[in-house]
Amino acid sequence: MSSIVIRGGTLIDGTGAPGVEADLLVKDGRIAEIGSGLSGDRELDASGAVVAPGFIDIHTHYDAQVFWDPALTPSCFHGVTTVVAGNCGFSIAPTREADRENIALTLEKVEDMNPASLMEGIPWDFETFPEYLASVERRGTLLNYAAYVGHTALRLYHMGAEAAYERFATEAEVAAMSQSVREAMEAGAVGLATSFAPTHVGIGGKPVCSRVGEFSEFETMAGELTKLRRGVIEATLGSGFAYDEIYDFQRRIGVPVTYTALLAIPGLWQHGSAVHRKELEKGNTQVWPQISVRKITLQTQLRSPFAFDSADCFAALYAEAPEMRWERYRDPQWRKKAIEELTHTPLPTRWENFELAETKVHAELIDRNLVDIAKDRGEHPFDAMVALSLEENLETRFRYIQANDDEEGIEHLLQQEQMAMGLSDAGAHVGMLCDAPLPTDLLGNWVRERGVIPLERAVHKLTGEPASIFRFEDRGVLREGAHADVCVFDPDEVAPGKIRRVRDFPAGADRLTADSPSGIRHMLVNGTPISENGESIARAIDERPGQRPKQLGLA
């Protein structure tokens, strides 16, 4: 491997320390030297730019996409060199052949993944979690790839679909699930993930499997990490596992716990932040709430109304034949009930946050606010939404800012201690949103434009901080001997770019992507350039320099 000098940039090393002018020499996949006047076989120009560690995205759902898209797009365009998949308990292993469709249908409901894409694109040459990791490793990745083993998958594997959705686990089943957790950890899993969120509704409108189990079941499995003294617990909070309960749980388990998500929703962020601050003052806590700078903006259709799933009447739709959806929408009494329920969901629907996004019938209404459209029609916004959708077979798409749009809250949370950047959800909800640009959004909109936190702190939150949570050895920092995961970006230009819809997934499925950020100049993964001067390097896809769990150096 030839040596590379990254010359003339400002080195921000990921620790939070001030930037310094220095060259960086990369050799044999590692940082060989930092200083001035360094020489190598070739050079990358970093003049006027920041040289930083590659970014680490701790909340992705690339579990399936990794097989047909080893570049893990669009994360690879936004400075990300390491991803963590399997969040919220929705890994695709362990899984038996009989449950593959159940896994696909669960991911369709909770993560808006196309089941035809999953069934066609996943090789299904694995059953256990160690076999899944081995399958990923055989194929290789452009980025470093790590994953949790998921609670929902564990229940399906050890209990069967019928029991996993209906009852508590027996003592023997809990023991078997715990053994699978241990085997996964020994094979390279980064931890155990689960969800208790009421918004996570699975097949037929039922709660996902992890919500059916007793909390003691999950804590027993988490105890395997305690015995190993390593790994991370990731949880989506909900009934039985709330903001003020997770800290005591973490102290009992003794490994880091990160939860999703502390969103900037009025009332919610103030409470979550106050609880966190109080627990930090007590000391001895390794709880990391995940925060985001992205407004949770969904493109939703009434054909598959994910944005409304937490309302009982919508959850019930999934237990009926698909053609019944049209009948329900046409029923004024059903719509009246739906409007009432949507007012009292965990995230009450805010109709003023809807816009018409895509339509083949009413082009003149695109980007107009739904409340204004409804006012013109003399209808409730939901009635207008239904009427417009029925005109084109429920294909109309509406843009909805669901949460995290309280800018005061985002600013506050960004400035708090021990809160992790997360919830990009990259790889999930691909037909509805694309939040993989979280790092470029942070650096462009919240650091340069708004000045909410210093650049060095922002880089630390994207690099050294997540690396320390997961104990990724020699990653997330620029120092001699560390792995050469590097992102060179122009601080005056970096921005997330536009989101567009493409059709490039298996079975002809479409998705939203963000493949043209500005300001990302060069990227290296383990010393291999994957982009130079903003252009992707095709041969890097063939080389696939990303390291897999066993190689990531989990301390």
N, C-alpha and C positions, 0 to 999 in steps of 0.2 A: 504494500500500500504506500503510495507516494505521500510525502509530507506536504502540508498546506499551511501557509501563513495567512492569517486574517489581519490585514494591516490598516492602521490609521484610524481605528475606531475608539469610542469611549467604552471601556470595559465596565459593565455593571454586573458584579459577580454572583448575584442571587442571594447574598447574605443580608442585604439591606444597607450595606456600606456604600458610601459615595462612589460615583464613577471615577475612573482614572484613565488617562490616555496610555494605551499600551497595545502592543502586537500580541497575537496569540498563535502559537505553533501547535499544530495537530499532527500527530504521528501514531500509526498503529492503533487508530481508534480512540486514542486518549489525548488529553492536553499535555504536551511534552514540556512546554515552557511558556511563560508570560513575561514580557519585557519589551525592550525597544531594540530596533535594528535587527530583528530576527530574520532568518532566511530559511527557505524551504524549496521544494521542487516546483511549487506553483503558489500564486497569490490570489487572494480574494480581497477586493477593495472595500474597506469599511469606513472611508473618510466621510465625516459628517453623520455617521450612524452610530447606533448603540450595539455593542456586542454583548449578548446576554445568554444565559443558559437556555436550552430549549424549554418550552412551556410544557407543563404537566396538567392534563385534563383529568380530574378525578371522578367525573360523573358522566360516563358515556354508556351507550347501549350498542356497541359494535359487535356483540357476541356472534351474530349471524353474518353481518356485512363483511366481517374480516375474511370470510371465505371467498367472496366474489370480488372484493375490492380491497386488496392488501395495502393500498395506499391510505385507506381510511379517510376518504374524502368526505367533507371538505376540511377536516381538522388539519390535515397536512399543509394546507395553504395559509394557515393562521399562526404559524410559529410553534405549533404543538409537535413535540417529539416523543411524548409518552402519553398513553391513554390507559384508563382503568375502566373496564367493562363489567357487566354483571350486576349493575346497581339495582336497588329496590327489590332484590330477590329474584329477578327474572333472567337467570342464566338459562342456557339451553342444554345444560348437562348438570347432573346426570339425567338421562332419559332413556326409557325403553322404547323399542320400535313401536309398540302399541300406543305410546303416548306422544309420538312426534306431532301428530295433528293437534292434540290438546295443547302442546307447547306453542305451536304456530297460532292457534286460535286465541290463546291467552295473550300472546304478544300483539295480535291484531287489536284486541280490545284495550289493553292497558298502555301500549306503546305505539299504536297506529302503524304497525308493520303489516305489509301485504302478505297474507298466508301463502298465496301462490309463489311469491318471491322466495319465501322461507323454505317451502317444500322443494323448490327447484334449485335454489342457490346453496343450501347447506348440504355438504356431502354425506352427512349422517353415517360416517364411518367410525363412530364412537358411541359409547353408552355411558361410561363413568366419567367423572370430571377429569381425572388424570388422562384418560383417553382423549377427551376434548382438547386439553392443552397440547397433547402430543400431535393431534391432527393440525392444530394451528401452527405448531412449530415446524412440521414437515413442509408446509406450504410457504411459511415465512411472511413477514410484514415489512412495510416501509418504515413504520414507526415502532417504538417499543410498546409491547402489548402486555397488559396485566388484567386479571379478572377475578372477581369474587365468585364463590359458589353461592347459589341462590336458594333461599328457603322454600319458595314455591316449587322449584324443580325438585328439591329434596322430598317434599311431601308427595308429589306425583309419583316419583320413582319408588318410594318405599311403602306407599299406601294405596296406590292406584287412583285413577281419576275420580271414581264415584266416592270413595271414602275421603280423599283429600279435600273435597269440596263440602263435605257434610258433617264431619265429626272430629273430635279431639284424637290425637295419636295415642296408641297404647304405650306402655312402658317399653316394650320390645321394639316398637317402631321408632320411638325417640332414641333408643340406644343405637339402632341401625343408622338413623340419620346422623347421629353424632359421629359414628365411625366413618361415614362418608365425608363428613366435614374434615376429620383428621386426615384421611387419605388425600383429600383435595389440597389441604395445606401442605402436606409433605411433598405433593407433586408440583407446588408452586403457586397455588391460589394466594391472593393477597388478603383474603379474609372471608367473612360471611355477611351476606346482605339479606334484608327482609323489608317488608312493607306492612304497615298497619293502617294505611291511608284510606279513608272512606271513598276517595276518588278512584281508587284502584278496583274497578269492577271487571270481573272476568267473564268466562263463557256463560251464556244464557243470563247475563245480568247478575250472576252470583258474585259475592266477594271473592277475590283471589285467594288461593289456598292458604297463604301465610296469614291472612286475617282470620281464618277459621281456627287455627291452632291456639292452644293456651300459651300465655306468655312464658310459663315455666318450660315449655317445650323448646322455645327459642333460646332461653337462657341456658338450658342444659347443653344445647349445641354450641353456644358461644363459649361455654366452659372449656371446649377443646382448645380454643386459642389461649385461654388462661394457662392450660397445662403446657402448651408449647412456648408461651411467653413471647408471642409475636402475632402479627396480623392486625387487621382493622375490622371493626364492625360498622356496617353502614345500614341505616334504617330510615325509612320514610315514616314519619310520626302519624299517630292517629289514636283511635280509641284504645285505651289500655297502655299507651306508651306516649305520654305527653311531655311538653317542655320541661316540667318540673320533676319528671320521673327518670329521665335519661341519665342524669348526673349520678344519682345513687347507683343505677345499674352499671355505669362505667366504673365506678369505684369498686364495685363487687367483682367485675370481670377483669379489670386491671390492664386492658389494652385500649388503644385509642378508639373512640366512637365518633363517627361523623353522621350528622342527620340532615335530611332534606325535607324541606328547605325553609330557611328563615327568610321569607319573602317580605318585600316592602309593601305590606298591606296595612292601611291605617288600623291601629289597635293591636294588630298581631306583632308587628316588628317591635313596638314599644315593650310589649309584654315579654317576648322572647329575649330581647336584649337585656331587659332588667333581670330576668332569671339568670341569664348567662353571667352578667356582671357580678351578681350576688354569689354565684357558685365559684367564680374565679377568685373572689375575695376569701372564700373558705380555703382555697388552695387544693392541691392534689387532685386536679381534674384534667382529663385528657379528652374532653368533649369539644368537637369542632363543628359548630353549625355551618352549613353551606349557604353561601349567599351568592347573588348574581347581580350584574349590572344591566341585564337584558330585560326589557319588558316582555312578559310572557304573552306573545302575540300569536294566536292560532288562526289558521285558515280552516274553517269548519264547513261541513255540508250536512244537511238534514238526512242525507242518505246514510251517513254514519256519524251521528251527532255526539262525538266524543266530548265536546265542551259542556254537554249537559248531562253526562253520565251519572253524576252524583244525585240527580233527582230520581225518585223511585219510578215515576211513570216512564222515564226514558230507559232506565235499567230494565224495566219489564219488556220493552220493545224487543230486546235481544232474545227473550225467551219465546217470542212469537215468530211465525213465518215472516221472512223479509217483506213479502208483498203486503202484509198487514200495516206496514209503516204508512203507506199512502192513505189507507182508510182512517188510521188514527189522526193523521194530520188534517184530514178533511172534516173531522168531527169537532164542532165548536165547543162542546162540553169537555172533550179531551184537552183541547188547547187551553181552555180556561183553567183546568186542573194543572196543566203543565206550567202555566204562568205563575200560579200560586206556589207550586213547589220550587220553582227556580228562584223565588224570592227568599227561600229559607234553606238553601243548600249551604254547605260549609264555605263556599265562595259564592255569595249571592250574585246572580247575573246582573250585570250593569249594561243595560241596553244602549246607553249613550256611548259605549265603547265598541260598538259594532259598526263596520263599514261594509259595503258591497265590494268584494274583491275581484271575482271573476264571473262573467255571465256571457252567454251567447245570444241572449234575448234583449237585454236592456243595457246596452253599452253606455247609454247616456247617464246611467246611475252609478257607474264604476267609481269607487272612492268616495261616494256620498255616504253620509252618516245614516244609519238605519232609522234612528229616531226621526230625522227630517223626512226620510222617505215615507215612513208610516204616517207622519203628520199630514203630508200631502194627500195620502190615501184615506185619511180618517180612520186609521186602524191602530191597534196596539202593535208595537214593533215585532212581537213574535208572530202575530197574525200576518203582518206584511212579509216577514221572512218566509213563512210557510207558503203564502200565495205566490211569491216570486219563485220559490223553489219548485213548486208543483208545475209551473209553466214550462220548466225544462228538466222534468224527470228527476228532480232533487240533485241536479248536478251543480247548481249555483253555489259558489263559494263566498263565505263571509269572513272578513278579517275581524278578529276579536282580541282586544287587549284584556286578558283574563286577570292578570295579577302583576305585581312588582312594578307598578307605574307610579308609586309615591316617591318622587325624586328626593324629597327630604329624608325619607327612610333609607334609600339607597346610599346617600351620602353618609348618614349616621353609621350604618352597618359597615361600610368600607373602612371607617376610621376606628373600629373596635378591635380589641386584641383577640386572638385565637378564634377568628372566623375565617373559614376557608372559601376560596373561589370555587364554585361548583355549579351543578345543575345546567351544564351546557346541553345535556340530553342528546348529544351528538349520536346519530345512528337510530334515534327513535323519533316518532311523530313526524316522519320525513315528508309526509304529504301535507302537513299542517304548519310546521314551523322549522326554522333552522337557526339554532342558537350556538352552533359551533364557533361563530366569530366572537365568542365571549372575550378572548384575550385581546384581539385587535380593537374591540369596542371599549374595553377598559383603558387601554393605552391611548386611544384616540379621543374618545368622547369624555372620559372621566378624569384622565390625567392631563392631557394637553389642553383640551377645550375648557374644562371646568376647574382644573387644579384641585380636585378633592383630596388626593393623596400625592405625595412626591413620586417621581418616576422610580427611584430606587426601591421604595416600598411596594409599588405595584409589581415590579419585576420579581421581588421576593415572594409576593403572594402567588405568582404564577410559577415559581420555580423552587427555591429553597424551602419554602413553607410546606407545600404538598410533599416534597421529597422527604422531609423530616417526619411528617405524619406516617407515611408508608415505609419509612426507613429504607428508601431506595439509596443504596450505598453508592457514593461518588457520583450522584446525579443531582441536578437542580442547582449546581454551583459551578463556577469557573475557577478551577485551581489546578495546579500541576498534579497530574496523576488521575484526575477525574475523567469520566467518560466524555468524549467530545460530542455531546448533544448541544448544538449552538444555534441561536437565532440572531441574525443581524438585521436590525430594522431601523428605519429613518423615523426618529421621534416627531419630526415636523410633518410627516406624511401618513403615518400609520393610521389605518381606518378599516372598518369591516367590509366595505364594498356592498354591492347590491345582492339581493336574493333573487334567484330565478328558478323556474320549474323546468326540470329535464325528465326525460324518460330513458333511464339507463340501468334500471334494476332488472333482475331476472323476472321472467314471465311478462316483460314489457311494462312493469310498474313504473309510475312516475314518482318524483320526489322534489323537494325544494333543496337547493344547494346555494352556497356562497363561495364561488371559486375564483373571485377576482378582488381580493383585498388590495389595498394600497400600502406601500411602505415596507413590506417584507422583502428584504433584499437577498439574503442568503440563508439557507438552512442546512445544517449537518446533523446526521444521526449516526452516532458511534463513529464519527470521523468521516463518513461518506456524505458528500454533498447531495442533497435531494432537490435543491433548487439553487440557482445562481442568477443574480440580477433579476429576480422576480419570475424567472422561467423555470418550470419543473424540468428535471433531468430524467428522460425516459429510461435510461439504463439503470437508474436507481431502483425502479420498480422490479427489474429483473434481479438485481443484486439483493434486494430486500434486506437492508442492513439492520432493521429493527430487531431488538432482542426480546425474547419471550420470558415468561415468569421465572423459570429456573435460572436464567442468565442475568436477571435485573439486579442482582446483588442485594437481596432482602436481608438486611442486617439482623 
